């Protein structure tokens, strides 16, 4: 066993604080950062919309699927590496955890650089495939140049650093860096769009603001690592060498399913838009707003899972079954209570939430109906990705991949086509509830058989 030199603060979070207090320390910053990320993801669209130029809005919207791929790349190294680091710390294998940290960070830089380079070289072809035409190409290319070609590495690296720093118990710093980038983006958008750059360059201004904000967030995380000192588990220093082959496999075993699940999540939204556009423009506008509004409780749930995962991974690897089960229980109930409260609020104030985005009476009425239906799936959606995060914490990548693929490719997306064919427009809206009922049943059965719900579940095995 390697010498345990983990800092006193980290040990307190993982070992000494009660499960409830440890979760509070880890979850609150993660939830706040998730909400800020959601708000600043809407900021560019909001500010570009103020130009009243539909081609600018369309150009920036075209880049969203490509930008989301950068977040998938971040999950590959950040989720995979972070979950493994927490498990290694639970086994007191700090030197191997440092090697995994080095590997994850340089993996993030490599894949981000290759992706940005590919976007730069094949931009015209890629934008053509996404549907950019003569009226939107210039705006789409301006935005892509800033946020993907120039900003790809800092975007991926800041997200990976956030996950890795959280994996060693520093959730406050991990969350603050993401919040810093988000708030700065909201502030810089109007400055670059409407003050510093001339008319007609608003999209370029939004892209520059986003790129600079992610660079600043990345620099903040570098500062965090410097303050953590030379003994920090999270490090860029190559002197620690390569991790063991088993560790590399474990990073990809969890990271790849995480990336795939993110891609499938985005694909689900694309399918919803494609199906809804066959009805009328008001329906498309209404569902677009609902998909934004419903993200608030979902992002809170993701924050709960992000804060919970390092604690569960550590206790699992340390063989502390009692603490692990208590962490799971508290996290699960916290997420469910928030989901149920969100149902209540959205059912009562649906129209008010919709009017934050649009005032057209017909669109508001339609979106109000959509939201009251879609929000019923919130607790089911939380339970679905909560189970995926749990198996990522255990290092069981194949199980998390199975759950993710089953959810999106077996239940959600086929249900969209089926209910649309049978019930029309409202079938699309009801598909989420219907599909997630099946997903939760599947997740429960898998948890009972392969997770802590099975009395024979082996602690600390880190199975792949």
N, C-alpha and C positions, 0 to 999 in steps of 0.2 A: 504494500500500500504506500502511496506517495504521501509525503508530508503535507499536512493540512494547513495551508497558510492563508486561507480565505479570510477576508477582513471581518472584524467583529460585527460591523453593521450588517454584512451579508449573512453571517451566521445567525444573527438575531432574527432576521426576516424569515429565513428558511427553517430554523430549528427552535428558537426560543419564544418568539411571539405566538400568541394563541392563533389558531387558524383564522378566526374572524378578523383579528387585528392585522395579521399578515396579508390577508386578502384585501383589506381596506388600503393598506400601504401600496399594494401592487395594482389594484384595480382602478382606483380613483384617477390616477394620472393617465392610465391607458384609456379610460372612458372619455376623459376630457380631450385627449389627443385625437381620438376617433371622431368626436363631434366637430372639432376644429377642422380636421381633414375633410369631413363632409361639407362644411360651410365653404372652405376655400376651394373645393372642387367645383362648387357652384359659382364662385366669384367671377372667374373668367367669362363664363357664359352670361352672367348677369351684366357685367360691365360692357361686354361686346354687344349685348342686346340694347344697350343705351344708345348705340349708334343708329339704330333703326335700319341697319343694312342687313337684309336677310342673307346675303352672300357671305358676309363676315361670320354671321352666326353659324351658317352651314359649314363653312370652312373649318372653324374651330371644332365643331361637333364631329366632323369626319375623322379628326385625329384622336378622339377619345378611345376607340378600340385599340389603337396602336400604343397610346400612352399607358393603357391598362396592362399591356404586355410587360412594360417596365416594372410594374408592381408585381407581376407574376415572377419575373426574374429575381426581384427582391425577396419574394417568399421562398424561392428555391434555396438561396443561401441563408437568409435570415431565419425563417421558420425551421428549416432542417438543421442548421448549425446551432441555433439558440436552444432548441429542444434537447439536442445531444449534450450541449455544454451544461445545462441544468442537471441532466442525469449523471454526467461525469463528476460534477461537484458533489452530488449526493453520494457518490462512491469515493469521494475524496481524491479523485484522480485529476488534480489541477494541471499538471504538466500536459497531459493529453488534452485537457480542455483548452489550454492555450494553443496547442497545435491545431485543434479544430477551429479556433477563432481565426488564426492566421489563414488557414485554408479557406474558410468561409468568406473572409474579407477579400482575398485575392480572387476567389471564384467570382464574387460579385463584380469586381472591377473588370475582370476578363469578359464575362458575358455581357455586361453593360456596354463595354467598349465595342465588342463585336456587333451588338445590336444597333448601336448608334452609327457605326461605320456602314453597316448594311443599309440603314435608312438613308444615310447621306448619298450612297452610291446609287441605290435603286429607288430614290424618292419618287421620280416621275411615274415609274411603273406601279409602285405601291399605291400612290394616291389615285392613279387611274383605276385600280382594282376596287378602291374604297368608294369610287363614284365621283371623284372630283372632276368638274367640267371647266369650261373656259371662264365661267364667272366665279368659281370657287377655288380654282387651283392655286392662284397666287396667295390667297389667304391661308389655305391649308398648308402650303409649303413654308410660308413665313412662320407659322405656329410650330410646325414640325421641326424646322431648323433650330428654333430656340429650345423647345421643351424636350426634344428627343435627341437630335444630333449633338447640340451643345450641352444640353442639360441631362442627358441620359445617365452618365456616371454619377453625378452628385445626387440625382433622384434615387437611383438604386442604392447607392452607398449609404445615404442618410437613413433610408428605411431599414437596411440590413443592420447598421450600427444601432439603431433604435431597438431592434429585436434582440441583438446580442447583449447590449447593455442591460436590457430588462431581464435577460436570462440569468444574470448574476445578482439580481435583486435590486437594481437601481431603476425602478420603474418611474420615479419622479423625473430623473434626468432624461430617460428615454421618451417620456411623454412631453416634457418641456421642449425638447429639440424639435419635435414634430409640430407642436403648437407654435413655436417661434417662426418656423417656416410658413405655416398657414396664415398667421396674423400679418406677417411681413408681406405676403403675397396680396392679401386684401388691401393693405395700405399702398403698396407700390403700383398695383394695377391702374388706378385712375391717374397717378402721377405720370407714368410712362405713356399711357394711352391718350390723355387729354391735355397734358401740360408740356412734356418734354419732346414728344414726337409730333410731326405735322399731321393734318387731317389726311385720312386715307391709310395711316400706318397704325391704326388702333390695335389690330391683331398682332402686329409685330411688338407693340408695346406690352400687350398682355403676355406674350411669350417671353419677352425679356424679363418681366417682373417675376414670372413663375420660375424661370431659370435661376435668377439671382437669389430668390427666396430659398430654393433648394440648396444652392451653394452655401448660403449663410447657415442653414440648418446643418449641413455637412461639417462646416468649420466649427460650429458649436459642439458637435459630437467629438471632433478632434480635441477640443478643449477639455471635454469631459474625460477622455482617455488620459490626457496629460495630468489632470487633477487626481485621477485614480492611481497614478504612479507606475513605476516600473514593475511592481509586483502584480499589476492587474491581470486578470485572466484574459480580458479582451485586449488584444494587441496586434499590431501590424508587423512586429519584428520577426523577420524570417529565421532568426537564429534558433528558434524553437524547433525548426525542422518540420517534416511532413507528419501528419497524423497516421495512425495505423490504418491498414486497409479496411478493417472492420468499421472504423469511424467514418471514413470517406463514404463507404456504402451506406452507413446509417444516415449521413447528411442527405444523400440523394433519396434514400428510402422514404424520408419524411418530406423533404423539400419538393420533390417532383409531384407527389400527390397534392401538396398545397398549391403549387403553381397550376396544375391541371384543374383543380376545383375553382380557382379564381377565374380561369379562362372560361370554364363552363358556366359560371355565374354570369359573366358578361354575355355569353352566347344566349342564355335564357332571356336576357333583356332585349337583345337584338331580335330574337324570334317574336317576342311580344310586340315590338314596334312594327315588324314586317307584317304580322297578322292584323294588327289594328289598323294599319294604313289602308287596308282593303275596304274599310267601312267609310269613314269620312274624316276630314281634317280635325274636327272637334274631338272625335274619339281619340285620335293620336295625341293631340295636345293634352287631353284630360289624363290619359294613362301616363304620359310623360311626366306630368306634374305629380301624379300619385306615386310613381316609382321613386321620385325624389323625396316626397314627404314621408313615405314609409321607411326610408333609410335611417331616420333618427333613432327609433327604438332598436333597429337592427344593428346599427353601429355601436350603440350602448352595449348590446349583447356581445358583439365582437370584442369590445374593450374588456368586458368581464372575462371572456375566454383568454384573451392575451395576457391579462394579469394573473389568471388562475394557472395557466399552463406551466410556467417555470416552477411554481410551488408544488404542483402535483408531480411533475417530472422529478424534482429533487427528492420528494418523499418516497416516490416509487423506487428510485434507484437506491435510496438509503434503507429500504425495507420497512419503512414506518407506515404500515397499513392503516392504523387507526387515524393518524393525522391526514393521510391521503384521502380516506373516505370522508372525513369531516370537511376537508377543503372542497371536495367534489359536491357534497351535500349543500353546503352554504352557497357555493357559486351557482349551482343549479337553481336553487330556490330564489336567489337574488334576481337572476335573469328572468325567471318565470313571473315573479311579482311585477317587475318593471314591464314585461310584455303585457300582462293583464291590465295594468294601469294605463298603458298606451292604448289598449283597446277601448277602455272607458273614455279616455280623453278624445280619441279620434271619432268615436261614435257620437259624442255630444257636440264636439266643436269641429266637425269635418269641414263645414263650409268656411269657417274662419281660417283654418289652416290653408285651404285651397286659395283663398283670396289673398294670401301673402304672395302668391305667384302670378295670379291673373284675376281680372275683374269681370271678364265677359260672363254674362249671366248664364248662357247655355253651357259654356265650358265648365263653369263652377258647379252647376247642377249635376252634370255628368260625372265630373271628377269626384264630387261628394259621394255619389252612389258607389263609384269604383273603390274609393278609399274605405268606406264602411265594410265592404266585402273583403278587400285585400288584407286589412288589418287583422282580421280573424286568424290569419295564418301566422301572426307574429310569434306566439309561444311555440308553435310547431317548428317554425324556422329556427328559433333559438335552440331548441332541443336537438335539432338536426346537426347544426354546425358545432354545438357544444360537444356532442359525441365524437365528431371528427377531431376536434382539438384534443380531447382526452386521449385518443389513440395516437395522436401525434406526440403527446407528452410521454406516452409509454414507448415511443419509438417503433410502433407497429404501423409502418407506412403502408403495407399492403392492405391492411384493414381500413385505414383512412381513405386510401385510393378507391377501394371497393365501395365504401359508403358514399364518397363524392360522386363517382361515376354512376352509381345506382340512382342517387338522388336526381341528378340532372339529365342523364341520358336514358334512364329507364322510366322514371316517373314524371319529372317536371316538363321536359320539352315534349315528349309524346302526348302528355295530357293536354298541353296547349293546343296541339293540332286536333286531338280527338274532341275535346269540348267545344272548340271553335266550329268544327264540322257539325256537331250535334245541336249546340245551343246558340251559336253565333257569337256576337260581341261579348255578351256577359259570360259566355263559357270561358273566354280567355281570362276574364277577371276571377272567376271561381277556380281556375285551374290550380292556383298556388295552394289554396286550402286543401283541395282534393289530393293533390300529389304529395303534400307534406304529411297528411295523415298516414299515407302508405310509407313515407320515408321514416317517420317516427316509429312506426311499428317495426320496420326493418332494423332501425338503429337499436331499438329496445332488445330485439332478439339477438343481435350481434353482441350487444353489451352483456346480456345474460350469459352468452356462450363463451365469449373471448375476453371480456373485461372483468372488473372487480365485482360485477354482479354474479360471477361464478365463484363459489367457495374455493375452487381449485386454482384460481388465478395466481400465477407465480409473480411474486414481488421482485423487483430489481433485475429482471432478466434482460430488459432492454431488447426484447425480441424484435426482429425485423419483419 
